[in-house]
Amino acid sequence: MFAIESGQPVEWISEVNYKFKLSEFKDRLIEWIESSQDVIYPEIRRNEVLAWLRCGVDDLSVSRPRSRLKWGIPVPGDDKHTIYVWVDALVNYATVDGYPWRDNKPGFFPPDVQVIGKDIVRFHAVYWPALLMAAGLPLPKRILAHAHWTMGAQKMSKSKGNVADPFEAIERYGLDTLRYFMIRNGGIADDGDYSEDEVHVRHKKDLAGQLANLAARCTSESLKVNIDEFPALGKRLQLDFDHRDAALRSMLVDLSTKAKALFDKGEFGRGLGLAFDVLAEANRYITDNEPWILVKSGEAEQQARLQVVLFYSLEAVRLASILLLPTIPEKANRLLDHIAVDDSERQWSHAQFGAGWQTPGPKQPIPGVASLFPKLA
C-alpha cells in the first residue's frame, strides 16, 4: 500500500500504547454539542462531529514508546512511554492561563471563542472536550472552525507552485487592501479561493469605487458641506425623516445590528458585505438627489435639503469606516480623519445611526480623500 498524498510506501507496525477511554464520553459529548446550536460553528462542522460520534468512537492512543519517540513528556509512573502530541498540545490552552489554578479559579479559561481550521475539528471538538470532562474542567464555550484558502480551486502546494507570496502581494496592493480581500473573501463553511485579479477588483470596486469615492463626492469644496450642523441634524433625523431618504435611512439604522449578528458567527466577509451594500445605496442616493444642483440654489429650503443629503451620505461613510476599522485600520482611520470624526468617536458604540460628530468644536472635512486608494498598475 502507498500513501495517497506522498506516494510513499506504508509500513505496518504494532506497539503497546496507553489509551484514553474516549468511548466512555461519547454520549456526554453528543449531549454537550446538542445543548447549543452554536457550540460548534458553522453548522456543517457541527454536523460532521455529531456524525463521527454517532458512528462510535474508539479509545484514543495517547502515548508512544520512548525508544521510538525520544522527545516529549514521560507518562507518569512509566518513563518508557512518552505522552503523544495531541494531549500535551491541547492542555496548553489551560496551562497558558495558569492551570492548575490556585483555589480552582481560572483567569480567562475557557475562552469565549476558540478559532481553529476545519482540518483539526476532531481534535478540538471531540478529544479536547472529552479530556476536559475527564479532568472536571469547564468545556469550550464555542468552537469556530474556518475553511481553507485554495488557489485555482486547488489546495495550495509548494511542489505544485500554486502558492501566493504575501510580501509581494502587500508590496503591490498594500496591507489594508490585502487584509480586506482576505477577510471579505475568506470562507467559514466553504474554502476561499485566492486570486490576485480578485484582490484588484476588491481594491478598485469596493475600497476606491464605493468607499473613498463616496467620501470624495460629499466633501468636494463646491458642495460646502457643513459638518458642524450634523450633530443636531442627526438627532432630528432619528425622529423625523423625508420619504425620499427612507431606503438609505433604513439601511443605516439597521447596519450595526445586522453586521454584529454576522460578526458574532464569524461571518466577517458577509458582515463587511452589508457595509458595502449601504455604500452602494448611498452612492445611488447622492446621484439621484444631485447635491451639485442643490448647492446652486439660493433658496433656504434647497440649502437645508443639501445638508440632509450630505449628512445621510457621509453617515454611510462614517458607519462603514467604523465597521472596517479592524480590517483596514490605517485607511479607515485616515478616512474618518477626512470626514472630521473625532478620535474619541470610533468605537463600536458609535456605529449607530446619528451617533457621530458629537464632540464639540469646529469640524471641517480634509480634501484629497480620493488618493487613499490609488489606482493600481
N, C-alpha and C positions, 0 to 999 in steps of 0.2 A: 504494500500500500504506500501511497505517496501523499504528502500534504498538498491540499488544493492550492493554497496561497503561494508556498515557497517551492513546491515541486520536489522537496527533499524526501528521501525515504523515511517511513515511520518505523521506529524501533519499539517493539512491545517489551515492557518491563513490568515486574511486580515487586512490591515492597510493603513493609509494615508502616502504617501511619497512625497517628492519633486522629480521632474524628470527633467533630462536634455534632450532637444529636439534633440536627436541623429538622428531621422528620417530626420530632415531638412538638414543633412550633408551627406546623402547617396551618392548623385550624385557627390559632391565635393570630397568625399573620393575615389570613383571609378576613377575619373579623375586624382587624385593625384597618385594613385597606377599605373594606366596605362601610366602615363607620363614617367616612368622609369622602365626598366626591373629589376633593382637591388634594388629598394627601399625597397622591402621585399625579403629576400633570406633565404632558397633556393626556387626555383620556386614552389614546391609543397605547401609551406606555402602561397606564394603569391596567388596561385590559390584558396586555401581554403578561404582566406579573401575575394577575389572577389566574390566567390560563396555565402558566407554569405550575403554580401552587396546586391547582385543582387536578392536574395530571399526576401529582405526587412528587415528593422531593426526597432525594437520597441524603443520607448523612454526609456532612462536609469534611473532607480531609483538611486538617489544619497543621500538619507537620510534615517534615521530610527528614530522612536520616542525615545526621551531621556529616557522615562520610561523603555524602553527595552534595550537601549544601553547607559550606563552611560558615558563611556569614549568617547573621540573624540572631534571634533571641532564643536561648535554650528553653526547652519545655521544662517547667518547674518540676524538679524531682527526677528528671531524666535528661542528662546533658548529652545523651547520644542522639537526641532528636532536636530539631530546630523548628520553631513556630514559622509557619509558612505565610507568604506575603499578605494575603488579604486580612488576616486577623490583626497583625501588628500595624498594617496601614490604616485600617478603619478606626482603630482605637485612638489614633491621633486626633480625630475630631473631638474627643473628650479630653485627652491629655493636654491639648493646646489651651484648654480652659482650666487647667489645674487639677484634673482628675488624678487620683482620688481626692475628693473635696473634703476639707475640714468641716465637720458637722453636717456633711452631706448637702452642702449648699453651693450649687454651681453658680458661675457668673452668668454667661450668656447661653450656656448649653441647655437644650438643643437650639440651634439657630432657627430663625423664623422660616428661612428658605435655604435648602441645600441644592445648589446648581451643579448638575453633572451632565456628561454626554450620554447619549442613548445607548452606547455600546457597553456601559458599565451599570446599567439599571439593575441587573440581577444582584450584583454585589451590594448595592446601596439600598435596594428596596426589599430584598429578601434576607441576605446574610447579615447585614448590619442591624436591622431592627430585631432579628432573632437573637443576635448576640446581646443586644441591649435588654431584651426581655429576660434572657438568662441571667443577666447581671442585676436585674431590677432597676435599670436606669430609664430615664424618660425617652420616649420614642421620637423620631423625627416629626416635626410639625408639618413639613411639606417638602416634597422632593420634586424639583423641576428638572426634567430631562430634555435637553435640547438636541436637535438634529445636527447633522454634519454639513460641512462645505464640500461641494464637488466642483469639478471643472469639466465643462462639456458633458455634464450629467454622469461623469465617471469619478470614482474615488481618486483623490489626488495621490500621486505616486512619484517619488523622485526617479525611480527607474524608468517610468513612462515619460517623465519630463513634463507632465501636466500639473505643475505647481506654480504658485504665484510668489513673486518676490515682494514682500511687504515694504521693504525700504525703497525699492524702485517705485512702487505704487504711491507711497507717501510723497516721494520727491516730485512725482508727476502731478498728482491730484491734490495734495495737501492732506494733512492728518484729519481735519474735520470732515472733509468730503468723503474720505475713505471710511472713517468711522460711521458716518451717516449711512453710506451704502451697506455696510455690514450689519448694522442694526436694522435697517429698513428691509433688506433682502434676506437676512439670515432666517433660517427656519427653526421652528419649535417642533412641530409634528413632522414636517417634511424638510428634506435637505435643501439648503440654499446653493445655488449654482454661481460660482464666481466668474464674472465676465468684465473685462476692462471696458468693453463697449457699454455695458450697463452702468458702470461707475460713471462714465462720461455722461450718459443720459440723466442719471440722478443729479449730477452737478449742474448740467445745463437746464434741465426741465424743472427740477424741484427747487434747488437752492438759489440758482441765479434767476430762473424764469418766473418762479412763483413768489418766493420769499423776498429776495433782495429787490426784485423788480417792483413789487407792490409797495415796498417801503420807499423806493425812489420816486414812484409816481405820486405818492402822497406828500412827500417832503420837498417837492420842487418849489423853488423860491417864488415862482409865478403864482402858486396857489395860495400863498400867505396863510399857511396853517397856523392856528393859534392854539397851541397845546396848553397854554395857561387856562383856557376855558374847559379843558377836558374833565377835570375832577367834578365840577358842577354839572357838566353835560352828562357825564356817566351816571351820576345819581338820578338825574331827571329821566334818562332813557331806561333806567332799571324799572321805572314805574309806568312810563308812558312812551309810546313809540308810534311812528307812522307806518301804515300798512306797506309802504314801498320798501321798508327796511326789514320786514318781518322775517323773510327767509334767512338772511345773513344773521340777524339778531338771534334767531332761534338756534342756529348752529354755534354761535359764540357762547350763548348761555349754557348749552349742553356739553361743550367741548371737554372741559376738565373732568366732568363726571364720567363721560363715556371713555375718555382716554385712560383714566385711573382704573376703570374696570378691566381694561385690556392689559395695562401695565401690571396689575396685580396677578394676572395669569401668566406673565412672562411674554405676552404677545406685544413686544415693543414695536415691531415693524408695523403691525396693524394700528397700534395707538398713534404712532407718528403719521400714519396714513390719514387719520382723522384730521390732524393739524393741516395737512396739505389739501384735504378736501375743503376745509374752511378758507384757506388761502386762495384756492381756485375760485370759490364762490365770491370772495372779496374782490378778486381781480375782475370778474364779470360785473359785480356790483358797481365798481368805480367806473367801468366803461359805460354801463347803462346810465349812470347818473351824471356823467360828463362834468366833473368839477371845473375843468378848464373853460366851460361855458358859464357856469355859475359865477365864477370869480370876476367875470367881466360885467356882471350886472350891478347896477347901482342901488338896487332895491334891498332894503334891510332883510326882507323875508328870504330872498335868494342867498344873501350872505350868511344868514343863520343856517339855511339848508346846506350850504357849502361846508360849514364846520361839522354838521351832523354826519355828512357823507365821509369826510376825512376822519372823524372820530371812529366810526364803525370800521373803516378800512385799516386804520392804524391799530385799532383794538385787535384786529385779526393778526397783525404782525406781532403785537406785544404778547398775546396769549401763545401763539405758535412759538415764538422765541423762548419763552419760559419753558414750554414743554420740550424744546430742543436743547436746552442748556446742558444736560448731562451728555448729550450725543455730540454736539458741536460747540463746546464751551467757549472757545476763542471767538468764533464768528458770531455766536448768539449774544455774547456779552457786548461785542462791538456794535451789533445791530441795535441792542437795547440802548447803548450809548447814543447812537444816531437818532433814535426817536425819543430821547430825553427821559428815559425811565431811570429813576434813581437806583443806585446800587442796593439800597435797603428794600427795594420792592421787586425782588427777583426770586422769591421763594415760591413753593407750590401754593401756599395760601394766597398768593397774589394772582394765580392763574384762574381768576374768577371774573366774569363779565362786570365791568365797571369798577374794578378794584385797583386800577392803575393810576399813576400820576398824582398820588395823594400827598407826597412830600412837598411842603411849602417851598416857594422860591420860583424864580423865572425859569421857564423850560423852553428851550429853543432847539429845533432839530439841527443835526450836523449834516451838511451836504456831503455828497460823494459816496452814498451807501451802495450804489451800483457796483463799485470797484471791489466790494467784499469778496465776490466770487468771479474772478477774472475769466475771460474767455480762454478755453483750453486749446492748445495747438492740435 
